[in-house]
Amino acid sequence: MKATAKAHSNMALIKYWGKRDKALMLPCNSSFSMTVDALYTITTVEFKTDLQNDVLILNEQEADEKARLKVSRFLDLVREAANSTLHATVTTKNFFPTGAGLASSASGFAALAAAAAEALDLKMGNRSLSQLARRGSGSACRSIDGGFVEWQMGIKADGSDSYAVPIAPANHWDLTMLITTITNEHKNISSRDGMQRTVETSPFYKGWLESIDDDLTQAKKAVVEKDFDSLGQVAERNALKMHATMLSSNPPFLYWQEGTISVMRHVQELRESGIPAYFTIDAGANVVVLCERKNAEQIQQSLIKVQGVQEVIVTGPGPGVSIL
Ligand code: PMV
């Protein structure tokens, strides 16, 4: 009744933005990501007969009630599948570089899903684990597999066809991401609330949905063919398009800070000077710079000097979830 799992985070190349079902965490569009080597979570779940409630220890401290309830509701899904009423102690640690303010929900819920399912001896393959992890945080469904992963949105109302599938393994291509954290990040709107507002109010959201298939097709083809420029171009375009839907929401909102824009301009200058690099941005101020491995160190050194940059983490593709 005890198991430990390790899961890596992922960075979207084609973004998930908008839910069609909030309870089941079903997306309005398919998305595509790279599981990253440098950021991961290790989680131990132990079901016990003498607990009245679930207990959550997060980074060596008892978590607040909001976080505990989120995990507890997630464990209800696992208990239901295993026909169990036992409560659990969940001990989880994020192995993320110092104070970078990076989101850990993808690796966190992927590790929790795998550890909890294993602890209750549910024999789940990656597809079922992906569906389970999705219920914790949408993007977590893409962290079950390693390398390059597509979350297929599915069309069924019960979500049984909405899960992630591997497109290429981690060793297929050493595409490099420079996770560039920006100082003074304070996110005033969660991705959950931000995407909801966008779906409900942005007149551009329709255009976002209409163009996803083309972006996804180009991105997957570029990864399979290891075509760096094609992937970089579509990833950058897709991220800016997502942020344009936020700017056109009512009321509008913007995650960027001064440092965000400085990094975007810097990437453009790198390109103009003949060094291939592109960027993508999630629902926050941080920028992820895409480059080829051979240029990673040079670009890292130049990024660290850009005004507003806090830290630059270099990472390649990482593995899928594993039971330790
Ligand atoms: O799964 P969530 O609720 O953390 O949403 C993720 C949204 C983006 O990071 C902006 C895009 C993505 O596909 O990861």
Residues whose N, C-alpha, C, O or C-beta is under 5 A from the ligand:
A	BS01	PMV	A12 I14 K15 Y16 S31 S137 G138 S139 A140 S191 R192 D282 A283
